[in-house]
Structures are given as structure tokens and as C-alpha cells.
Amino acid sequence: LEFSGAVPGESVKKDENSRRGNWGNQIEFVLTSVGYAVGLGNVWRFPYLCYRNGGGAFMLPYFIMLVFCGIPLFFLELSFGQFASLGCLGVWKISPMFKGVGYGMMVVSTYIGIYYNVVICIAFYYFFMSMTSLLPWTYCNNPWNTPDCSGVVGSGSQLNGSLANVTSSLVAGVSEAVNRSKRTSPSEEYWKHYVLNISDDIGNFGEVRLPILGCLAISWVVVFLCLIRGVKSSGKVVYFTATFPYVVLTILFIRGITLDGAINGIKYYLTPQWQKVLDAKVWGDAASQIFYSLGCAWGGLITMASYNKFHNNCFRDSIIISITNCATSVYAGFVIFSILGFMAHHLNVPVSEVADHGPGLAFVAYPEALTLLPISPLWSLLFFFMLILLGLGTQFCLLETLVTAVVDEIGTDWIIRNKTVVTLSVAIVGFLLGVPLTTRAGIYWLLLMDNYAASFSLVIISCIMCICVMYVYGHTNYFKDVEMMLGFPPPLFFKVCWRFISPLIISFILIFTVIQYKPITYNDYVYPGWSLGIGFCMALSSVICIPIYAIYKISRSPGATFRETGLLHGHFTSLPTGLAHSLCVPHPYQGSSESWEREKHGVGVLKVSTCRYRCSPFSVVLGPLPKLVSVSAQH
């Protein structure tokens, strides 16, 4: 029996899941997964963490955590979803009592999908506002500016001149900025007083910001249209959305390193401070960044892999995607700090005073630095277009995760034929739930969700998934399943990581997260206690799904023991089409049933198309069973 899917003596059959569909080709899956893993955090979080935690020295713990935690977890989720050919709910047929883990993943993806698209819509807004000859956050002479505003560009400067002319026009602005004890930039006031018109409290919602609401609608329409045919349409879109950000990064990188002071910013980003390697906080930040950046435990990796053909080499894909994600983070650091170094050079201040992260970097610090460049609207358009594409790549997978889970769970022919209706319904609900985030208090809620909805809950979900697959379902069974699927067993290194090292690192991340916890603040605003309570409720709402569903299944299942109830070891009721073609050999047994059956001697019979096949059972379907029966044994 060949693992290529070919049956001896017969023509090669297409490994295609006609019911759910597959990726058009493997490049689509890789690009989609790269777009999913490479998101806004690679641009606005990693560079900040790097310079804060020892510059180049941070790379050591970062890549160690990538090798021992990131890639193994990535491979585990890809192989899990690909083997089952089901979404984050359906895969738990291997152990029905743990299906709550899948629901927890859905809850997390829902929270992230709601606020992530709001960030994308703000990037859309800045993109549209950059379509002008003069960026609106360049000067302090606008109606929304306050007396504390101090621009880095003199009021009479012409941005389309040469760099030397721009430099000479900075004298007044720089001298004024240096003399102030606390400078408020025009980009910060544009962000706070015009774009957000931010209120004074999280409970003071105020009116909906209609321009932001309109951009939110555009964001959801774009996401829906790209997913209108599921992976068949999104797989084509990612050829652009997953690759063009690298074109923009390269353009910005080339422009950045040619600026005065850029080298100082890059030195600040990369200069090693080796003494910080001994700091546990640095290792905690490295592990957390790897974990969250790769999108582990969101359900998206399982969902995307479920549309692979059964024998796709997901081991190779996991290494390629993980390394690409981390390399993008490092590359983005050069792009960010070359521009920030240029800005610090003109302000005559240390780079640390202009460096920022999160929305502060994307919508305040970096846009302000862009105003110093000739033809600044062009660079602004490119930057925000890159942010939009990075965000959309992640948002596609978040929405597809929810839609796939619903469709797989219901599983009727009608729901499969009308998957577009489900996609539209989820998009509409996501838009409506995002409306409160477009109010004057929206930024408070967005940051609350970002800090609590997908924090320690993801770590717990991932840890339980590892334990369930390795110790409840059984590592021996899973290793055999992966070998059956790939044609070779998982390397010894991954076996050790899955069973011991990765769960330990995940536990370390959880402990580190708890120890380092500080109540969230936004600039000088301290969140009230009741809002923090809501944040913890959001975090717990995904984790609580696990025990609640387990108790529900136990109460509804007959039998006095777990073995009798079948809650710990389940089975799939049908085989993926590709698996059936790959594992079956001709058998003269005749019959009309197309369902998976058991014969007395542990051999299943499956009808595929008009042929009858005899297949050896495999562990994920019926539990631990005999090894594959050879072709000669069948005859």
C-alpha cells in the first residue's frame, strides 16, 4: 500500500474531500497560514519587546522558545486538524468529554474577531485620510488641537521638497519641543481628539463615531466577500494579501535605512544587553510572544489544516510557516526602528522617547514620523495599506474558524450547500457586536478585550489540548496516526516536545502571566474595578466551557465508568474521502452501504464510488486497533 494514495494496479485517485472541499493547491494553505500567523502583533509588538528586553540578546530566548514550543505546537495543531478533516469542534470526537476545548477556541476566536476588525477599520480610516496632499496630523493648527500641541514639522514647511529643506524647516518645531517638559504631538491629538474623540471613562460611551462605523462596515464587507466561497475564494485572495505586505515592508525598509539617524534606531533595536538573558521576565516575554504570535489555541490552525488533502506534508508546512512568522517579526523591527531612529535624530532625543507599541505605535508614533518624509502621504498610504492586509489575513481565518465549526457541527446537506448564508450571518453578528467599539469609549473596550479575552485563557486551552491528545487519547496512538498520514513518524524531537517540553513551557507561560499581571491602564487612565471584573469574565468564559461541557456529557451519558460511557475515547463516524482512497485496497466484497462498517476480524468495509474496498481500521476512528494489513494479507 503506497502512501501517495495510489492503489497498486489502479490509477491514482484524487485525494479530495468533495463534501467539505479542499484548498486549490498547497500554496494557498501555506499563504493563508502565513497570513493568519503574521498579523499586527509582528509589527507593533515584537520590535518593542525586543528593544525592551535586551535588543539582540532577546533573539536568543525568542528562537529557543520557537524551537521548543512554537514549532511543536504549530505542528501538533496542523496534524490534528488535517488528520480529522474537521474544524475545532469536530476534532474532539477523539475524546468527546473534551469537546469544551473546541467551544473555548470558538469563544476566543469570537472575541478576537470582534475587536480585531475594529483595528482594521481604523487602519482603513487612516488609509482614506492619507489620500491628500498634506497629512491631517502634520501641524497643530487644526480645530481639534490644544495649546499643548507641539509639532515636529514647522508650520511653514513644504513636505514635497527635498530632505534638506525639510530638515531646515524643523528648527522652530524642534526647539519648541525640547523646551517643553511634556510634548503632545499633533498625531496624538489627531488620534485622541479627532479620530476617537475619546471620552473620559470606559462607562461613558457617548455617540457612535460614524466615520469609524462606516469603515467597520467596509471591513466586514471585504472579509465576507473574500470568504463568500470559503477556502475556495479566500485561497485566491491570499496570493495578494499574504505577499504584498512584504513588498510594502521592503519599500519602507529601503526608505528607512537611507534616512539620517536610522542607524541609531537599528542599533537601539539590536544592540545586545546580554545581562538581561538571565532575567526570567525576558524568557517569559519570549515564550508569550511566540505563543500568541503563531495563533496557537485559537482554533484557526486546526480549521485551516482541515481543508488539506490527507497526505499533505504538514510537518514541512509547520516549519516553513513558523520560521516565516518569526523572520517577519525581526524584519519588521528594522522597518519600525529605522523610521523611529530618524525621528529621534531630528528631535534630538533618545530613541526610547519616541518608541511605542500597540495602537500607540501604529496610529501615533509611526504616522508622526512619516510626516517628516518627503511625499509623506505616499508613505502613509503604503504603511496603512500594509496594516490592513496584515489584519485581513488573520481576520479571514478567525471568521472561517467560526463558520467551519458551525457547519461541521450541524453537518446537514442544506447547511453545507448554504455555507455562504452562515458566513454572512456570522459577519453581520460580528459587525453588530463591534458597534460599541466605535463609540467614544470604544478604545477602552478594545484594549480591555485585547488584554483579557485572549490572554491566560489561550494558555490553559493549549495546555489541556496537549494533555488530552498525548495522555488521554494516547501519544502512541497519535504518533501512529501521524505516521499513517505523512508516511513517516514524527521526529523524536517532536515526540519529546509534545509529551514533556511544550506542556512545561506552556505551564511556565501561565505562571509567568499570573505573576506579571498588572491591572490594565491606557496612558494615564486607570480602569475601574468593575471593568476589570468584566475583563476576567471574558477570560474565564472560554475556559469555563471545558468543565461545563464535560459535566454535561457525563450527566447525559449512560454507564458507570468512563470506559463504559466512551467519553474519553471516541471515534469518527465516517472517513475523509482522501483517507479512504489512500488506505483501502480492492476487495471483492459486494454490498450497497456507503458507511463505515466493522467486520468480525477488525477489518472495515467502505464503498467509495462504485468500488468496494477493504480497509484496516485506524486508531482515531475506532480506538487502538491492529496495524495496517498488507496487500498480500488481504489476498
C-alpha positions in Angstrom: 0.0 0.0 0.0 1.5 3.3 -1.1 1.0 6.5 0.9 0.7 8.6 -2.2 -2.9 7.5 -2.3 -2.3 5.2 -5.3 -3.7 1.6 -5.1 -1.5 -1.0 -6.8 -2.8 -1.8 -10.2 -5.2 1.1 -10.3 -4.8 4.7 -11.5 -4.1 7.4 -8.9 -7.2 8.8 -7.4 -7.7 12.4 -6.5 -7.4 13.0 -2.7 -10.4 15.3 -2.5 -13.0 15.8 0.2 -16.0 16.5 -2.0 -18.3 17.3 0.9 -16.2 20.0 2.6 -13.8 21.0 -0.1 -10.0 21.3 -0.1 -7.5 24.0 -0.9 -7.0 24.6 -4.6 -3.3 23.8 -4.0 -0.9 23.6 -1.2 0.5 27.1 -1.8 -2.9 28.5 -0.9 -2.8 26.8 2.5 0.7 28.0 3.2 -0.1 31.6 2.3 -3.3 31.5 4.3 -1.5 30.2 7.3 1.3 32.8 6.9 -1.4 35.5 6.7 -3.0 34.1 9.8 0.2 33.9 11.9 1.7 37.1 10.6 -0.5 39.8 11.9 -0.5 43.3 13.5 1.5 42.0 16.5 4.5 41.3 14.4 4.7 45.0 13.5 3.5 46.7 16.7 4.5 44.3 19.5 7.6 42.3 18.7 10.0 45.3 17.9 9.0 46.9 21.2 9.5 43.7 23.2 12.9 43.2 21.5 14.4 46.6 22.4 12.8 46.5 25.9 14.3 43.1 26.7 17.9 43.4 25.7 17.9 44.1 22.0 19.7 41.4 20.1 20.1 39.4 23.3 16.3 38.9 23.2 16.7 36.9 20.0 18.3 34.0 21.9 15.4 33.2 24.2 13.0 34.1 21.4 14.4 31.5 19.0 14.8 28.9 21.7 11.1 29.2 22.5 10.3 29.0 18.8 12.2 25.6 18.6 10.9 24.0 21.8 7.4 25.4 21.9 6.3 27.3 18.8 7.0 24.9 16.0 6.0 21.7 18.0 2.6 23.3 19.0 2.1 24.5 15.4 2.8 21.0 14.0 0.5 19.4 16.6 -2.5 21.6 15.7 -1.9 21.3 11.9 -1.6 17.5 12.1 -4.6 17.3 14.4 -6.9 19.2 12.1 -5.5 17.6 8.9 -6.0 14.1 10.2 -9.6 14.6 11.2 -10.5 16.9 8.3 -12.8 18.7 10.7 -12.9 22.1 12.5 -12.1 22.9 16.1 -15.3 21.2 17.3 -15.4 18.1 15.2 -11.8 17.0 16.0 -12.9 16.3 19.6 -14.7 13.2 18.5 -11.4 11.5 19.6 -12.4 12.4 23.2 -16.0 13.7 23.4 -15.6 14.8 27.1 -13.0 17.4 26.0 -15.2 19.0 23.3 -15.4 22.0 25.5 -11.9 22.8 24.4 -13.3 23.4 20.9 -16.0 25.6 22.3 -13.4 27.6 24.2 -11.5 28.1 21.0 -14.6 29.4 19.3 -15.2 31.8 22.2 -11.7 33.1 21.9 -11.9 33.5 18.1 -15.2 35.4 18.6 -13.7 37.9 20.9 -10.6 38.4 18.8 -12.6 38.6 15.6 -14.8 41.4 17.1 -12.1 43.8 18.2 -9.5 42.8 15.5 -11.8 44.1 12.7 -12.2 47.3 14.6 -8.4 47.8 14.5 -8.6 47.0 10.8 -11.4 49.6 10.3 -9.3 52.3 12.0 -6.4 51.4 9.6 -8.9 51.8 6.8 -9.8 55.2 8.1 -6.2 56.4 8.3 -5.7 55.0 4.8 -8.6 57.1 3.4 -7.4 60.2 5.3 -3.9 59.8 3.8 -5.4 60.4 0.3 -4.5 64.1 0.5 -1.5 66.3 -0.3 -1.0 67.1 3.4 -1.5 64.6 6.2 -4.0 66.0 8.6 -1.8 65.1 11.7 1.2 67.2 10.4 0.5 70.5 12.1 -1.1 71.9 15.3 -3.3 74.5 13.6 -6.4 72.3 13.4 -9.7 72.8 15.3 -9.1 69.7 17.5 -5.6 70.7 18.6 -4.9 72.0 22.1 -2.4 74.7 23.3 -0.1 71.8 24.5 0.4 70.6 20.9 3.9 70.8 19.5 4.6 69.6 16.0 7.9 68.2 14.8 7.4 70.0 11.4 7.5 73.8 11.3 4.2 75.3 10.3 5.6 76.7 7.1 7.3 73.6 5.8 6.6 72.1 2.5 6.6 68.3 2.7 7.2 67.8 -1.0 10.6 69.4 -1.0 14.0 67.8 -0.6 15.0 66.2 2.7 17.4 69.1 3.3 14.6 71.6 3.0 12.5 69.5 5.5 15.5 69.4 7.9 15.9 73.2 7.8 12.2 73.7 8.4 12.3 71.7 11.6 14.3 74.2 13.7 11.3 76.0 15.2 9.4 72.9 15.9 12.3 71.0 17.4 13.4 73.9 19.7 9.9 74.3 20.9 9.5 70.5 21.6 12.8 70.4 23.5 11.8 73.3 25.7 8.6 71.6 26.8 8.5 69.3 29.7 5.9 67.2 28.1 5.2 67.4 24.4 1.8 66.5 22.9 2.3 65.6 19.2 -0.2 66.6 16.5 -0.6 62.9 15.6 -1.5 62.0 19.2 -4.1 64.8 19.4 -5.5 63.7 16.0 -5.8 60.2 17.3 -7.4 61.1 20.6 -9.5 64.2 19.9 -10.5 63.7 16.2 -10.4 60.0 15.2 -11.6 58.6 18.6 -12.9 61.8 20.2 -12.2 59.7 23.3 -14.4 60.0 26.4 -13.1 60.4 30.0 -14.3 57.0 31.2 -15.0 53.5 29.9 -18.6 53.7 31.0 -19.2 56.9 29.2 -19.9 55.6 25.7 -21.1 58.8 24.1 -22.1 58.8 20.5 -21.0 56.4 17.8 -18.2 57.7 15.6 -19.9 57.5 12.2 -16.7 57.5 10.1 -15.3 54.6 12.2 -18.6 52.8 11.9 -18.6 53.2 8.2 -15.1 51.8 7.9 -16.1 48.9 10.2 -18.9 48.1 7.7 -16.3 48.2 4.9 -14.0 45.9 6.8 -16.7 43.3 7.3 -17.9 43.5 3.7 -14.4 42.9 2.5 -13.9 39.9 4.8 -17.3 38.4 3.8 -16.6 38.8 0.1 -13.2 37.2 0.4 -14.8 34.2 2.2 -18.0 34.0 0.2 -17.0 30.6 -1.2 -15.0 29.6 1.8 -11.4 28.4 1.3 -12.0 28.4 -2.5 -12.3 32.2 -2.6 -10.0 33.1 0.3 -7.3 30.8 -1.1 -7.2 33.0 -4.2 -7.2 36.3 -2.2 -4.2 35.4 -0.1 -2.0 35.4 -3.1 -2.2 39.2 -2.7 -3.0 39.8 0.9 -0.2 37.5 2.3 2.5 38.6 -0.1 2.0 42.3 -0.7 2.8 43.3 2.9 6.3 42.0 2.3 6.6 44.3 -0.7 5.5 47.3 1.4 7.8 46.3 4.2 10.7 46.2 1.8 9.9 49.6 0.3 9.6 51.1 3.8 12.8 49.4 4.8 14.8 50.7 1.9 13.4 54.2 2.5 14.0 54.0 6.2 17.7 52.9 6.2 18.5 55.8 3.8 17.4 58.4 6.4 19.6 60.3 8.9 19.6 58.7 12.3 18.2 55.4 11.0 21.3 53.5 12.1 20.9 54.8 15.6 17.4 53.4 15.7 18.5 50.0 14.4 21.4 49.9 16.9 18.9 50.6 19.7 16.8 47.7 18.4 19.5 45.2 18.1 22.4 46.1 20.5 22.7 43.1 22.8 22.4 43.5 26.5 23.5 40.0 27.5 22.9 40.5 31.2 19.2 40.6 30.5 19.3 37.0 29.3 19.5 36.0 33.0 16.2 37.8 33.7 13.2 35.4 33.9 10.9 38.2 32.6 12.8 38.2 29.3 12.2 34.5 28.8 8.6 34.9 29.8 8.1 37.6 27.2 9.8 35.5 24.6 7.7 32.5 25.3 4.5 34.6 25.4 5.3 36.3 22.1 6.0 33.1 20.3 2.8 31.5 21.6 0.5 34.4 20.8 2.1 35.4 17.5 1.7 31.9 16.0 -2.0 31.8 16.8 -1.9 28.6 18.9 -5.2 27.6 20.6 -7.3 30.0 18.6 -8.8 27.1 16.5 -7.6 28.7 13.3 -4.7 26.3 12.7 -6.9 23.3 13.1 -9.5 24.8 10.8 -7.1 25.7 8.0 -5.4 22.3 8.2 -8.7 20.5 8.0 -9.1 21.6 4.4 -5.7 20.0 3.4 -5.6 16.8 1.5 -4.9 13.9 3.8 -1.3 13.2 2.9 -0.1 16.7 2.7 3.2 17.2 4.5 2.1 19.4 7.3 5.4 18.8 9.1 7.2 20.7 6.4 4.5 23.4 6.4 4.6 24.0 10.1 8.4 24.6 10.0 8.1 27.0 7.0 5.2 29.0 8.4 6.6 29.3 11.9 10.0 30.4 10.7 8.4 32.9 8.2 6.4 34.3 11.0 9.3 34.9 13.3 11.6 36.2 10.5 8.8 38.7 9.6 8.8 40.0 13.2 12.5 40.6 13.1 12.3 42.2 9.6 9.5 44.5 10.8 11.7 45.7 13.6 14.2 47.1 11.1 11.4 48.9 9.3 10.0 50.4 12.5 13.2 51.4 14.2 14.9 52.9 11.2 12.0 55.4 10.9 11.9 56.0 14.7 15.6 56.5 14.8 15.2 59.1 12.1 12.5 60.8 14.1 14.6 60.7 17.3 17.6 62.2 15.4 15.5 65.2 14.3 14.0 65.7 17.8 17.4 65.3 19.4 16.0 62.9 21.9 16.8 59.2 22.7 15.0 56.6 20.6 13.3 55.3 23.8 11.3 58.6 24.0 9.7 58.0 20.6 9.4 54.2 20.7 6.0 52.8 21.4 3.9 49.7 20.8 0.3 48.6 20.0 -2.1 51.3 18.8 0.3 53.9 20.0 2.9 52.8 17.5 0.5 52.2 14.6 -1.6 55.3 14.9 0.6 57.9 16.8 4.4 57.4 16.7 4.9 55.9 13.2 2.4 58.3 11.5 4.1 61.2 13.1 7.5 60.0 11.9 6.1 59.7 8.4 5.2 63.5 8.3 9.0 64.2 8.3 9.4 62.4 5.0 9.1 64.0 1.6 5.8 62.9 -0.2 4.6 61.8 3.3 1.1 60.8 2.1 2.6 58.2 -0.2 4.4 56.5 2.7 1.4 56.8 4.9 -0.8 55.1 2.3 1.7 52.3 2.0 2.0 51.8 5.7 -1.7 51.7 6.5 -2.4 49.5 3.5 0.1 47.1 4.9 -1.6 47.1 8.2 -5.0 46.5 6.5 -3.6 43.4 4.7 -1.9 42.0 7.8 -5.1 42.4 9.7 -7.3 40.9 7.0 -5.1 37.8 6.7 -5.8 37.0 10.4 -9.4 38.0 10.2 -10.1 35.6 7.3 -9.1 32.7 9.4 -10.9 33.9 12.5 -14.2 34.1 10.6 -13.6 30.8 8.8 -12.9 29.1 12.1 -16.3 30.0 13.4 -18.1 29.2 10.2 -16.4 25.8 9.8 -17.2 24.9 13.4 -20.9 25.7 12.9 -21.1 23.9 9.5 -19.2 20.8 10.7 -21.3 20.6 13.9 -24.7 20.8 12.1 -23.4 18.8 9.2 -26.6 18.6 7.1 -26.6 18.8 3.4 -28.5 22.0 3.5 -26.1 23.8 5.8 -23.1 22.6 3.6 -24.8 23.9 0.4 -25.7 27.2 2.1 -22.4 27.8 3.9 -22.4 31.3 2.4 -25.5 32.1 4.5 -23.7 31.0 7.6 -20.7 33.2 6.7 -23.0 36.2 6.1 -24.8 35.6 9.4 -21.5 35.4 11.4 -20.3 38.6 9.6 -23.5 40.5 10.5 -23.3 39.4 14.1 -19.7 40.4 14.3 -20.4 43.8 12.9 -23.2 44.5 15.3 -21.1 43.3 18.3 -18.3 45.6 17.1 -20.5 48.7 17.1 -19.9 49.6 20.8 -16.2 49.7 20.0 -16.8 52.6 17.6 -18.2 54.8 20.3 -16.1 57.4 22.1 -15.3 54.8 24.8 -14.5 52.2 22.2 -10.8 52.3 22.6 -11.1 51.4 26.3 -13.2 48.3 25.5 -10.9 47.3 22.6 -7.8 47.3 24.9 -9.8 45.5 27.6 -10.7 42.7 25.2 -7.2 42.6 23.8 -5.7 42.2 27.3 -8.2 39.8 28.8 -10.2 37.9 26.2 -7.2 36.2 24.7 -4.6 36.1 27.5 -4.2 33.3 30.0 -7.3 31.5 28.7 -5.4 30.6 25.5 -2.5 29.2 27.6 -4.9 27.0 29.5 -6.7 25.8 26.4 -3.5 24.9 24.7 -2.2 23.0 27.7 -5.4 21.0 28.1 -5.3 20.2 24.3 -1.7 18.8 24.7 -2.6 16.7 27.7 -5.7 15.3 26.1 -4.0 14.4 22.8 -0.9 13.0 24.4 -2.2 11.4 27.6 -5.9 10.8 27.2 -6.1 9.8 23.6 -2.6 8.5 23.9 0.8 9.5 22.5 1.3 6.1 20.9 -2.0 6.3 19.0 -1.3 9.8 17.9 2.2 9.1 16.7 0.8 6.2 14.6 -1.9 8.4 13.2 0.7 11.0 12.1 2.8 8.3 10.6 -0.2 6.9 8.7 -1.0 10.4 7.4 2.6 11.6 6.5 4.2 8.3 5.6 6.9 8.8 8.3 6.7 9.0 12.1 7.1 12.3 13.9 10.7 13.0 14.6 11.9 12.0 18.1 12.4 15.7 19.0 8.7 16.5 18.4 7.6 13.4 20.3 9.6 14.6 23.3 8.4 18.2 23.0 4.7 17.2 22.7 4.8 14.9 25.7 7.1 16.9 28.1 8.8 20.1 27.0 6.0 22.0 25.3 3.5 21.4 28.2 6.1 22.6 30.7 6.8 25.7 28.7 3.0 26.4 28.4 2.8 26.0 32.2 5.7 28.4 32.6 3.9 30.9 30.4 0.8 30.6 32.5 2.7 31.1 35.7 4.6 34.0 34.2 1.4 35.6 33.1 -0.2 35.4 36.6 3.0 36.6 38.4 3.5 39.5 36.0 -0.2 40.6 36.0 -0.9 44.3 36.4 -4.3 45.9 36.0 -4.7 47.5 32.6 -4.2 51.2 32.0 -4.4 53.4 29.0 -1.9 56.2 29.1 -2.9 58.0 32.4 -6.3 56.4 32.6 -6.8 53.6 35.2 -9.6 51.2 34.6 -12.2 50.9 37.3 -12.6 47.7 39.2 -16.0 46.8 37.6 -14.4 46.9 34.1 -11.6 44.6 35.2 -14.2 42.3 36.5 -15.8 42.2 33.0 -12.3 41.5 31.6 -11.8 38.5 33.9 -15.3 37.2 33.0 -14.3 37.4 29.3 -11.1 35.5 30.0 -13.0 32.8 32.0 -15.9 32.5 29.6 -13.7 30.5 27.2 -12.0 28.3 29.8 -15.3 27.6 31.7 -16.6 25.9 28.5 -14.3 22.9 29.2 -15.6 21.8 32.6 -19.2 22.8 31.8 -19.3 20.6 28.7 -17.5 17.7 30.4 -20.1 17.8 33.2 -22.9 18.0 30.6 -21.6 15.0 28.7 -21.1 12.9 31.9 -24.6 13.7 33.1 -26.1 12.7 29.7 -24.1 9.5 29.1 -25.1 6.1 30.3 -22.6 3.9 32.0 -21.0 3.7 35.4 -17.4 4.3 34.2 -15.6 6.4 31.6 -14.8 3.3 29.6 -18.5 2.4 29.5 -19.6 5.9 28.6 -17.0 6.2 25.9 -16.4 9.9 26.8 -12.6 9.6 26.9 -12.1 7.6 23.8 -14.4 8.4 20.9 -14.4 7.8 17.2 -15.2 9.3 13.9 -18.3 8.0 12.3 -17.1 8.4 8.7 -13.8 8.6 6.9 -12.4 11.6 5.0 -12.6 10.7 1.3 -8.9 11.1 0.8 -8.1 8.8 3.7 -10.5 6.2 2.3 -8.8 6.3 -1.1 -5.3 6.1 0.4 -5.8 3.4 3.0 -8.0 1.0 1.1 -7.2 -1.9 -1.2 -9.6 -3.7 -3.7 -11.8 -6.3 -2.1 -14.5 -8.3 -3.9 -17.0 -7.9 -1.1 -20.2 -6.7 -2.5 -22.9 -4.5 -0.9 -24.7 -1.2 -1.2 -23.9 0.5 2.2 -21.6 3.5 2.0 -21.0 3.8 5.7 -18.0 2.7 7.7 -18.7 -0.8 9.0 -16.9 -3.3 11.2 -16.3 -6.9 10.3 -15.7 -9.6 12.8 -11.9 -9.7 12.4 -11.3 -6.0 12.8 -11.4 -5.0 9.2 -13.7 -2.2 8.0 -15.5 -2.2 4.7 -16.1 1.0 2.8 -17.7 1.7 -0.5 -16.1 4.5 -2.5 -17.7 5.5 -5.8 -18.6 2.2 -7.4 -15.8 0.1 -6.0 -15.7 -1.9 -2.8 -12.6 -1.5 -0.6 -11.3 -3.4 2.4 -9.6 -1.1 4.9 -7.7 -1.7 8.1 -9.0 0.3 11.0 -7.0 3.1 12.5 -6.9 4.4 16.0 -8.7 7.7 15.7 -11.7 6.0 14.1 -12.2 3.1 16.4 -9.6 3.3 19.1 -6.4 1.3 19.3 -6.6 -1.4 16.7 -4.3 -3.7 14.7 -1.7 -2.3 12.3 -2.3 -1.8 8.6 -3.0 -5.1 6.9 -0.6 -5.6 4.0 -1.8 -6.0 0.4 -0.6 -9.6 0.4 -2.5 -10.4 3.6 -5.7 -9.1 2.0 -5.5 -11.8 -0.7 
